[in-house]
Each structure stands twice: as structure tokens, then as C-alpha cells.
Amino acid sequence: MSEYVVATVATLLVTLSFPLYLYGAWIIIQEEVVTWNVLMRHLKYVTAGLALTTVPMLTWMVPNAFNQFSPLLAVHMFFGLQAYALLLVALTGIVRIFQVKRQHNLYHDTSGDIDIGELHENMGAWRWRLRIGVFGYVGCWIIAYLLGLFRFVLRFTFLW
């Protein structure tokens, strides 16, 4: 299979991940109370988006990166790594929030009068980490994606 075909498939897969991220975010944003079912539905779309980005990156992009190294690739990789680093920041918040909400049975008991900020003294910090991580991930992901598209066009314009 030619490098152009593999690069095109990888680009399409990564491109398809963005609508999944947006829809996953919309699922959470539109709900007043995040129940267990809402959370699981949200995570299905976000996980699918992460898979569509991560699998091509690990199976094709990273192994081939050093064969075509350039300053533009270095910047692309920098923002990609920053995106995943910020995803880890988000995960450090969401795991703790998940534990506390699960401990208080808030995914099944959907009474809306409970302030989750009062469930644990660190809840505000965890929610802040989650927000910073998610927004940072999306911001760095968009920059890395646009740089990747630019690299794709530069590399394969001779075919058009």
C-alpha cells in the first residue's frame, strides 16, 4: 500500500474523531444532571474519538516520524504530545470526581439538590483540573491536527 493511501486513511480517521469529541461534549453540556447512563454515553463517543486519533498515531505516524523529520513535524509532535499530557491532567480530575460521585451514589440517585462541590474538600480543584485538561487537550489537538493537514498537503501536493 502506498504511503499516500496510508496517510489519507490516517488523516480521515483523525478527522472523524473531532465530531465524536463534539458530540460527546454536547451530551454532557445539554444535561442538567449527569447520570450514570449519560456519563457512559458520553464516554462511548469520547473513547471512540480517542481511538480514531490514537490508533493511527501509534501504528503509523510515530513509527514513520523519524524517517521524515523536519521542523514542522517537530512542532506538530510538540502540540500532539501536549494534547495527550493535558488529557492526563483531565484524567487526574475525572477519576477522583468519579470516585466521589460513585461513593455517594450520585450516578443512580439523580436528585438535583445536591451540590457536588460539598461532597469533598478537593472537588473544586478536581473539576478545575478536568476543565483545564479538556480545553487544553482540544486546543492542542486542533493545532496539531491543522499542522498535520498542512504537512499532508505539503508532502502530497505533487499528486494533485
C-alpha positions as CSV (number, residue, x, y, z in Angstrom):
1,M,0.0,0.0,0.0
2,S,1.4,3.4,-0.9
3,E,2.4,6.0,1.7
4,Y,-0.2,8.4,0.2
5,V,-3.1,5.9,0.8
6,V,-2.0,5.2,4.4
7,A,-1.6,8.9,5.1
8,T,-5.0,9.6,3.6
9,V,-6.7,6.9,5.7
10,A,-4.9,8.2,8.8
11,T,-6.0,11.7,8.1
12,L,-9.6,10.6,7.5
13,L,-9.6,8.7,10.8
14,V,-8.2,11.6,12.8
15,T,-10.7,13.9,11.1
16,L,-13.6,11.7,12.0
17,S,-12.6,11.8,15.7
18,F,-13.5,15.6,16.0
19,P,-17.2,15.2,15.5
20,L,-17.2,12.4,18.1
21,Y,-15.5,14.7,20.6
22,L,-18.0,17.5,19.9
23,Y,-21.0,15.2,20.2
24,G,-19.6,13.7,23.4
25,A,-19.2,17.2,24.9
26,W,-22.7,18.1,23.8
27,I,-24.1,15.1,25.6
28,I,-22.7,16.3,28.9
29,I,-23.4,20.0,28.3
30,Q,-27.1,19.6,27.4
31,E,-27.9,17.5,30.6
32,E,-28.8,19.2,33.8
33,V,-28.0,16.1,35.9
34,V,-25.2,13.8,34.7
35,T,-26.5,10.3,35.5
36,W,-24.5,7.1,35.1
37,N,-26.2,6.4,31.7
38,V,-25.4,9.9,30.4
39,L,-21.8,9.5,31.5
40,M,-21.5,6.1,29.8
41,R,-23.0,7.5,26.6
42,H,-20.6,10.5,26.7
43,L,-17.6,8.2,27.3
44,K,-18.5,5.9,24.4
45,Y,-18.2,8.8,22.0
46,V,-15.1,10.4,23.5
47,T,-13.4,7.0,23.7
48,A,-14.2,6.3,20.0
49,G,-12.8,9.7,19.2
50,L,-9.6,9.0,21.1
51,A,-9.3,5.6,19.4
52,L,-9.6,7.2,16.0
53,T,-6.8,9.6,16.8
54,T,-4.5,7.4,18.9
55,V,-4.5,4.2,16.8
56,P,-3.3,5.9,13.5
57,M,-0.8,7.9,15.6
58,L,0.7,4.8,17.3
59,T,0.6,2.4,14.3
60,W,1.7,4.7,11.5
61,M,2.5,8.3,12.4
62,V,5.0,7.7,15.2
63,P,6.9,4.8,13.6
64,N,7.3,6.9,10.4
65,A,8.0,10.2,12.0
66,F,11.8,9.9,12.2
67,N,12.1,8.9,8.6
68,Q,10.6,12.3,7.6
69,F,11.8,14.5,10.4
70,S,11.5,18.3,9.8
71,P,11.0,21.4,12.0
72,L,7.3,21.4,11.1
73,L,7.0,17.8,12.2
74,A,8.7,18.7,15.5
75,V,6.1,21.4,16.1
76,H,3.3,19.1,15.1
77,M,4.6,16.4,17.5
78,F,5.0,19.0,20.3
79,F,1.4,20.0,20.2
80,G,0.3,16.4,19.9
81,L,2.2,15.5,23.0
82,Q,0.9,18.5,24.8
83,A,-2.6,17.4,23.9
84,Y,-2.1,14.0,25.5
85,A,-0.3,15.5,28.5
86,L,-3.4,17.7,29.1
87,L,-5.6,14.7,28.6
88,L,-3.7,13.1,31.6
89,V,-4.3,16.3,33.6
90,A,-8.1,15.9,32.8
91,L,-8.0,12.2,33.8
92,T,-6.4,13.1,37.2
93,G,-9.5,15.2,37.9
94,I,-12.2,13.0,36.4
95,V,-11.0,9.8,38.2
96,R,-11.3,11.5,41.6
97,I,-14.7,13.1,40.7
98,F,-15.9,9.7,39.5
99,Q,-14.8,8.0,42.7
100,V,-16.5,10.6,45.0
101,K,-19.8,10.7,43.0
102,R,-19.8,6.9,42.8
103,Q,-19.2,6.7,46.6
104,H,-22.2,9.0,47.2
105,N,-24.4,7.0,44.7
106,L,-24.9,10.2,42.6
107,Y,-25.0,8.4,39.3
108,H,-28.1,6.4,40.3
109,D,-29.7,8.9,42.7
110,T,-30.4,11.8,40.4
111,S,-31.9,14.3,43.0
112,G,-30.8,17.7,41.7
113,D,-30.5,19.4,45.1
114,I,-27.0,18.1,45.9
115,D,-24.1,20.4,45.4
116,I,-21.2,18.1,44.3
117,G,-18.8,20.8,45.5
118,E,-19.7,19.9,49.0
119,L,-19.0,16.2,48.6
120,H,-15.3,16.6,49.1
121,E,-13.0,19.5,50.0
122,N,-10.9,19.0,46.9
123,M,-13.9,18.7,44.4
124,G,-13.3,22.3,43.1
125,A,-9.6,21.6,42.3
126,W,-10.5,18.3,40.6
127,R,-13.2,20.0,38.5
128,W,-10.7,22.7,37.6
129,R,-8.2,20.1,36.5
130,L,-10.8,18.4,34.4
131,R,-11.8,21.6,32.7
132,I,-8.2,22.8,32.1
133,G,-7.3,19.3,30.8
134,V,-10.2,19.0,28.4
135,F,-10.0,22.5,27.0
136,G,-6.2,22.2,26.7
137,Y,-6.5,18.8,25.0
138,V,-8.9,20.2,22.5
139,G,-6.9,23.3,21.8
140,C,-3.6,21.4,21.3
141,W,-5.4,18.7,19.3
142,I,-6.8,21.3,16.9
143,I,-3.3,22.9,16.4
144,A,-1.7,19.5,15.9
145,Y,-4.5,18.5,13.5
146,L,-4.1,21.7,11.4
147,L,-0.3,21.3,11.3
148,G,-0.8,17.6,10.3
149,L,-3.1,18.7,7.5
150,F,-0.6,21.3,6.4
151,R,2.1,18.6,6.4
152,F,-0.1,16.3,4.4
153,V,-0.8,18.9,1.7
154,L,2.9,19.9,1.5
155,R,4.0,16.2,1.2
156,F,1.4,15.0,-1.3
157,T,0.6,18.1,-3.5
158,F,2.6,16.5,-6.3
159,L,-0.3,14.0,-6.7
160,W,-2.9,16.7,-7.4
